[in-house]
């Protein structure tokens, strides 16, 4: 099972966003060290968690569905909360409304 790194980066929007998909998150530099193909365990995690990543699987002829389609718009990944810890504590204590 091989996933092409360049296609995964294009699909999810870059190394920073790909790094945030993992739990615990990887570093951007760790993703940049992957080379041409995503490492086996990371590829399994991506395919199990995000079935849409299957378009980046390499076929016998060396191409992917992502390449044959001419690229696919980036997948929206979940964003982390932008609230700082003081705001989160205030919400928990009922001093500030959620939202």
C-alpha angles and dihedrals in degrees: 000000000000128000117191109235095214091055093048091051091050093046096051099032107257143320096296093056092044090051091054092055092073126080111250091026118247124226122258089241092054090056090047090057094059096097122204096332134040112250114261099251093044090049091052091050092050093048093047095046100035110029090185088072087076088088086074094059111121115239127213091268091056098251132108132220086244091060094044091052091052093244131312127240112267117273114243109243123203113269124225121242113273094204116111122232094261091057092047091052091049091052091050091051092049096245095118128036120241118251 
